[in-house]
Amino acid sequence: MRRCLLYLLAASCALGAPEATVQFNRDIRPILSERCYACHGPDDRKRQSKLRLDVESAAKGDLGGHSAIVPGEPLASELIRRVTSSDTARRMPPAYSGAVKLSSREIDLLTHWIEQGAQWQKHWAFIPPTRPELPEISDRSWPRNSIDYFVKAKLDAEGLKPAPEADKRVLIRRVSFDLTGLPPTPPQVDAFLRDASPAAYEKVVDRLQASPHYGERMAARWLDAASTRSRATSCRAPRGIRLWQPDSTGIIAATARAELSPKNTRWST
């Protein structure tokens, strides 16, 4: 069994090891959430055995002589033993439930994460953001802002080159449809073409964000998700209960004001 496990781990690594440190929130939590939490997650009514993989202390705790996760030791981690097992009766996720075996990439990530110490992280919403180091890229003259460095780094990694820059007619159509859902008018296109200033594009964006159509565009998906309509809904509430039905016009206006607050309209050049 140990020899078989060593072979599977070696094959997994050969299929493509992660290039950098494996991060729990980015790489591991999605695997556990999607493939493990149904039986080993927060719902105590569906949890199988005493194992929880959504809590660090439980995932790394003693299970009676063994642990699901042993930091730095994937071969001693029951989690790796189970997800790589060729025995369908022992394999996790369980074959009898119809669950598909973890992919080689998923096993590879779990293995390297444990090798690297199985560092846990809080949910990303509770971690203060930090500015990352700019990656090395092949052409430092291409970026116009810090985000472009990460775009170029990904293009370099995939062996791709940036697409040619779009002309101004294409740019104004793209940003107009994106922010308002409407095409630019001919006079607006002509004004943009005549504006040779470095801030020409920024001025177009400012004008579009000041438009009531921008508020409509930004609020539309939220209103659809909340099933909110300016007219009466077809849903009938139980007697004595009034359905919450805010005025869509007010929501659109409030959305536009929030999006146009000073902290949301900064531009990086």
N, C-alpha and C positions, 0 to 999 in steps of 0.2 A: 504493500500500500504506500509506504513512504517513497519507494523508488518511482512508483507511478505518479505520485504527487510532485516529486522533483521534476519528472519529465514534463508534466503538464505546465508547471510554472516556467520551466525553461522555454517551452514552446510559446507560451503566452508572451514572455519577454521578447522573443524573437520576432513576434508579429508587430511589434512597435511599442517601445517603451516611451513613457512621457518624456518630453524634452526638458521639463523643469520640475520644480517641486509640485507634488500632487496636493491640491487644496481640498479640504473637506467640503466647504460650501459649494465650490465650483464643480468638483469632480465626484465626490463620494456621496454627499447627501442626496443628490438626485437618484443615484443607483439604489441606495437604501430605501428611499421614499417610494420609488417606483416598484422595486422588486422584493422588498423585505418587510416594509411596515404593515402590510396587510395582516401578517401573522405575528410580527414582532415589533409592533409599533405602539402608539399611545392608547389604542382602543382595547381596554381590558376585557371586553366581551368577545373579541375576536382573537386575542393573543393566544398563541400556542406555546405551551411550556412557560417557564418563568423568564425566558430571555426577552430582553428589550434592546433593540438596536437604535432607538431614538434618544436614549439617555446614555451619556458617556460612562458613568459609574457602573451601570448595568451591563453595557456592552463589553466592558473590560473587566468585569467582576468575576469572581470564582463561581463556576458552575458545578462544583463537585469534583475538583481535580483537574479541570481544564477551563479555558476561557474562550469566548468567541473571538476576541481580539487581544493579541499579546503584542504590544508595541515593540517594533524592531524584529519580530520573529513570525513571519508569515507561515512557516512550516509548523509552528506550535499553535497557530490560531485555528480554532474550530471552524470559523467562518470560511477560511480558505479551503480547509479540508472538505467542507460540505459543498461549496460551489464548484469545486473541481472534481468531485467524486464521480466515478464511472458507474457506481451502484445507484440505480434509480430509486432504490428504497431509502438511501441516505442523502441523495443529492438535494440541494436547496437552490432555488425554490423547488418545492416538491413536484415530482413528475406526475404523481397521481392526481394533482389538482389541475393539470393541464398547463401549468406554467412553463414557459420556455426557459431553457438553460441560459445562464448569463453568457453574454458574448465574450470572445477572447479579449476584446478591448476593456470590457467592464472588469473582468477578472484581473487583467493587467493593472488597471488603475487601483483596485483594492489591494493587490499584492504590493505594489510600489508604495502606496500610502502607508501600509503597515511597516514595510521595510524602513521608511523614512521616519518612523516613530508614531504613526497613527495620531497625529495632532488633530484634536477636535476644535471646532469653532462654534461660537454662538451663531444664531441666525444672523444673516447679513444685515438685517434691519437694526441690530443692536451693536454693530461694529462701526466705530467712527471712520469715515472715509479718509484715506490717505492718498496723496498724489504719488503715483508710481513713477519709477525711473523711466526715462524715454528709451525705447529700444534702439539697438544699432540697426541702421538701414543702409542700403546700397547707394542711395542718392540723397544726401542731406539738403540738396537744393530744391527738392520737390515739395516738401511740406510747407504749408502756410500757417499751421498752428500745431499745437502739441498732439491733437487727435490724429492728424495726418501721419505722424510717426508710427502709430499703431496700425493704421491702415496699410502703410507702405511695408511695415515689417511682416504683416500677414501676406501681402502680395509677394514679397521676397520668398517667404517660406513655401508658398505654393508655386513658385517659379513663374509668376505672372507679372505683367507690366501694367501700369495705370492706363486707363482709357484716356483718349485725347480729351482735353477740356471742351465742354459744350459751348456753343456760341451763345450770344446774349439772348437771341430769340428763344432758344430752347430753355435757357435758364429761367427766364421770366415765366414761361409757360409752366415749367416744373414747379416753381415755388408758388405760383398762383393756385394751381390745382391742389397742391399739398396743403396750403394754409386755408384756403377758402372753398375749394371744390369747384371753382369757377375759372374759366379762361381769362387772360388779360384782355382788355379792350385794345383796339388798334392805337388810340392815342397813348395809352399806357406803355405799349410796346415801343412806340416811336420815342417817347420821353426817355425810356431806359436806354435805347440805342444812342441817343444824343448825349446822354450823361457819361462823360469820360472820367469822372472823378473816381478815386479808389473806393469811395463809400457808396457807389451807385447801387450795388446789390443790397447793401445794408438798408439804404433808404427805401427800396422796394419792399423789403421785409417789414420795415416799420410801418409803411403805409398799409400793407395787407393786415398786419396785426391790429391796426386801428380801425379796421372795417368791421361792421356788425356781422358780416358774413364769416369772419374768423371765429367769433363766438359761436355762431351756428354750427360751424364745422367741428369745433372742439367739443361742443356739448352733445352733438348728435349721437355718438356711440354710447355715451353715458345714459342719455335719455332712452335709447333703445334698450339698453341692458336693464334699466329700471322700469321698463314698460310704462313710462310716463308719457302722457299725451295731453295736449291742450283741450281736447274734447273728452267727453265721458268715455271711460274704458268699458270694454265688454265684460270685464270680470265683475261678478256680483259678490259683495262682501256679506258675511254673516250678519244677521239682524243685530243691531245695536253697535256695530263696528263700522267706522268710517275709513274707507281706503285713503292712504296717504297719497295725495295727488298735487304736487307743487306746480306752480305756474311755469311752463316751459320757457316762456319769454324771460322771466326773472332768472332762471337757471342759465340761459344763454348769456345774458348780460353779466351775471356774476362770473361766469367762466371767462369771458373776455377780459373783465377787470383783473381777475387773478392772473391770467396769462400775461397781462400787460404790466404787471407790477415791476418796479425797477430791477429787482433781483433776478427777474426772468428775462430781461431784455439786454443783458450784457453781451457784448460781442468780443470774441478773441481774434486777434489778427496776428 
